[in-house]
Amino acid sequence: MKRMLALVFKFLLAVLYPGLVYWGLSRGVPLRFLTIPLLIAVAGQIAGQSALALRLVWLVLAVLLSLGLGVYQNPLFLKLYPALISLLFLGAFGLSLSGGESIIEKFARRSGAPLDNRARAYCRKVTLCWCAFFVFNLLMSLTSAFFLPLEWWTLYNGLIAYLLMGCLFAGEWLVRRQVSQRP
């Protein structure tokens, strides 16, 4: 239950973050105050990690973004957070492909179902598909941060990215049901 609450909290932070940044920047809130939602979002990521290395990565990112924001007074540092999330997910999913079990295979094993060679191969393909999504999302997040108006950055990172993620998740679920029904 505690783990589920942590996941919901992290998801809400990620979804609300672009809206908070939009609200603050469009209202002229000083950047030092907008560091607060950034640090809360990163703290949520740190708290949700069991691996010390990932906690340290998030801590370093928080320090770098906060310093960049403080030193350069550039809202770009606030807008890079969604891209960094995609980059870290891409890294985690991609690295899992080089080892024994892919991330999707680990999730599948948690359900308790035995996995044969065909199921493991399918899990690797799904993990690869998620990697492609994270590459696309990273590029879109960076494009919106560097080149698009704040409204478009907020729309993509606060809504469209999550709709795309939901579509990929639902599509994979439908395909998995079809694949699992085959003899």
N, C-alpha and C positions, 0 to 999 in steps of 0.2 A: 504494500500500500504506500509506504514511504517513497519507494522508487517511482511509483506511478505519479504521485503528487509532485515529485521533483521534475519528472518529464513534462507534466502539464504546466508547471511554473516556467520551465525553460522555453516551452513552446509559446506561452503567452508573452514572455519577455521579447522573444524574437519577433512575434507578430506585432506587438505594440511599439517596439523600438522605432521603426520608420515613422509612425504617426507622431510619436513624441518629438522626434527630431524635426519633423515638418512643422509641428505646432510651435516649437521653440524658435526655430529659425524664421518662420514667417511672422512671428510676433516680436522679433528683435530681442529675444532673451539672450543675455550675455553668454558667450561660449563656455565660460567657466562653470555656469550652472547646467549647461547641456552635457557636461562631462558626467554628471550624476547618472542619467539613464544609461550611458555607455558603461560606466563602472558597475552599475547594478546588473546589466545584461552580462557582462563578462564574469562578474561574481557568480551569477547563476550557472554559467558554463563551468567555472572552476569547481563549484560545489557539486555539480553533477558528474564529475570525472573521478573514477576510482584510481586511475593510473597517475602516478606522481609526474611522469614526463608530460602528460597532457595538461595537468594543472600548471606546470611550469610554463608550457607554451602559452596558455591563456594569460598567465600573469605577465609574461614578457610582452604579449600583444597589448594588454591593457596599459602597461607602462608606456610603450611606444606610442600608442594612439593618444593617450593623455598628454604625454610630453609634446607630441607633434601639435596637438590642439592648443596647448598652453603656449608653446614657443612661437608657432607660426600664426596662431589665431585664424586658422583656416577651417571652415566647416567640412571640408573634404575628409578630414580625419574622422568625423562622425559618420560620414557616409560610406566609409570603407568597411565597417563592421559586418554587414551582410556578405560582402565579398570574402572576408576572412573566414566566415562560417563555412561558406561553400568550399573554400580552399582546404580547410581542415577536414571537412567531410570527404572531399575528393582524396586527400592524402590517406585517410583511414580506410576508405573503401578500396582504393588502389593498392595500398600496401597489403591488404588482406588477400589480394589476388596473387601476390608473390609467395605467400606462405602456404600452409596446408589447407586451412579452412577459410573460405570467403566469409565476409560479414553476414551475408544473407544465409549462408549455410549454418552459421552459428545461431541466427534467429530461428531457422527452421528446426534445429536440434532442440531448442528450448520448448518447442511445442510437443516434444516427446515422440514424434513420428520417426520411424527408422528411415534412413536415407540410403538408397542404393546408388550405383554409379550414375544412372540417368538423372536422378534427383540432384546429386552433387553437381553434375554438369549444368543442369538448369540453374542452380543457385549461383554458379559462377557467371552464367550469362546475365542473370538478373543484376548481380553485383556490377558487372561491366556496364549494363544499361544505366544503373544509378551513377556510375562514374561519368558517363557521357552527359547525364543530366547535370551533374555538379560542374562539369566543364562549361556547359552552356550557361548555367546560372551564374557562375563566376564571371564569365565574359559579359553577360547582361548587367550584372551588378556593377562591374567596373565601368562599363559604358555609361550606365545611368549616373554613376557617381561623378565621372569626369566630364561628360559631354551633354547631359540632358538637364533640363530645369528640375528644381527641387520637387515639383509636383509629380513629374514623371518618375523620378527616383523613388518617391514615396509609393506611388501606384505600383511600380514593378516589385519593389522589395517588401512592401507591406501587404500586397494582395495577389498580384499575378504570379509571383514565384510560388506562393503557397497553393494557388489553384493548380498550377502545373504539377507541383509535387503531389497533390491529391489525385490528379488525373493519372499520373504515373503509378502511384500506389494502387489505385482502383483498377487500372488496366492490368497491372501485374497480378493482382488478386484474381481477376477474371481469367487470365491466361493460365494461372496456376491451377484453377479449378478444372479447366479443360484438360490440361496436361496430366493432372492426377487421376482423371477418369479414364484415360487411355490404358489399355492393357500392356 
